[in-house]
């Protein structure tokens, strides 16, 4: 019962998309209709700059941290990762924004920062290191997701229930980047054909 209420509450919290709200307040329009079409931090950088992207990321992380803190207070460790799924579903399919939202990586980072802060910090270092090599934010995000998932699994203790929730969340985040992967592969194919 408590788990169900927390998952629903996490979904509703995740359904508040700060990228959409902040850009509307700035008069910059809807991020879902510009550049990559994603309502997330990377697209906010393109539309409004790094400062406002940092604001959106901090709001996403703060909201996620609140959800994680509530889950840790009311649930045993193996059940806590299940609330992350509700949060991520709300971020991706927000009921307050026409069920079209962001990818959820910033939320996962904020959630994990409460459960396993050192793992969250390590995930940021991993993202920066891989981005410096590949210069593709979404590819760097895959490594970040893996590190965050490991941190959440460790925080959930040796538990099949917790590990399954973590695996679902990681798979969900990776699948959210399908369009990025298709676009990247097409661009590489186009460059290869233009050189031949």
Secondary structure in CASP SS format (residue, H / E / C, confidence):
PFRMAT SS
TARGET T0000
AUTHOR 0000-0000-0000
METHOD secondary structure of the structure
MODEL  1
X C 1.00
X H 1.00
X H 1.00
X H 1.00
X H 1.00
X H 1.00
X H 1.00
X H 1.00
X H 1.00
X H 1.00
X H 1.00
X H 1.00
X H 1.00
X H 1.00
X C 1.00
X C 1.00
X C 1.00
X H 1.00
X H 1.00
X H 1.00
X H 1.00
X H 1.00
X H 1.00
X H 1.00
X H 1.00
X C 1.00
X C 1.00
X C 1.00
X C 1.00
X C 1.00
X H 1.00
X H 1.00
X H 1.00
X C 1.00
X C 1.00
X C 1.00
X C 1.00
X C 1.00
X C 1.00
X C 1.00
X H 1.00
X H 1.00
X H 1.00
X H 1.00
X H 1.00
X H 1.00
X H 1.00
X H 1.00
X C 1.00
X H 1.00
X H 1.00
X H 1.00
X H 1.00
X H 1.00
X H 1.00
X H 1.00
X H 1.00
X H 1.00
X H 1.00
X H 1.00
X H 1.00
X H 1.00
X H 1.00
X H 1.00
X H 1.00
X H 1.00
X H 1.00
X H 1.00
X H 1.00
X H 1.00
X H 1.00
X H 1.00
X H 1.00
X H 1.00
X C 1.00
X C 1.00
X H 1.00
X H 1.00
X H 1.00
X H 1.00
X H 1.00
X H 1.00
X H 1.00
X H 1.00
X H 1.00
X H 1.00
X H 1.00
X H 1.00
X H 1.00
X H 1.00
X H 1.00
X H 1.00
X C 1.00
X C 1.00
X C 1.00
X C 1.00
X C 1.00
X C 1.00
X C 1.00
X C 1.00
X C 1.00
X C 1.00
X C 1.00
X C 1.00
X H 1.00
X H 1.00
X H 1.00
X H 1.00
X H 1.00
X H 1.00
X H 1.00
X H 1.00
X H 1.00
X H 1.00
X H 1.00
X C 1.00
X H 1.00
X H 1.00
X H 1.00
X H 1.00
X H 1.00
X H 1.00
X H 1.00
X H 1.00
X H 1.00
X H 1.00
X H 1.00
X H 1.00
X H 1.00
X H 1.00
X H 1.00
X H 1.00
X H 1.00
X H 1.00
X C 1.00
X C 1.00
X H 1.00
X H 1.00
X H 1.00
X H 1.00
X H 1.00
X H 1.00
X H 1.00
X H 1.00
X H 1.00
X H 1.00
X H 1.00
X H 1.00
X H 1.00
X H 1.00
X H 1.00
X H 1.00
X H 1.00
X H 1.00
X H 1.00
X C 1.00
X C 1.00
X C 1.00
X C 1.00
X H 1.00
X H 1.00
X H 1.00
X H 1.00
X H 1.00
X H 1.00
X H 1.00
X H 1.00
X H 1.00
X H 1.00
X H 1.00
X H 1.00
X H 1.00
X H 1.00
X H 1.00
X H 1.00
X C 1.00
X C 1.00
X H 1.00
X H 1.00
X H 1.00
X H 1.00
X H 1.00
X H 1.00
X H 1.00
X H 1.00
X H 1.00
X H 1.00
X H 1.00
X H 1.00
X H 1.00
X H 1.00
X H 1.00
X H 1.00
X H 1.00
X H 1.00
X C 1.00
END
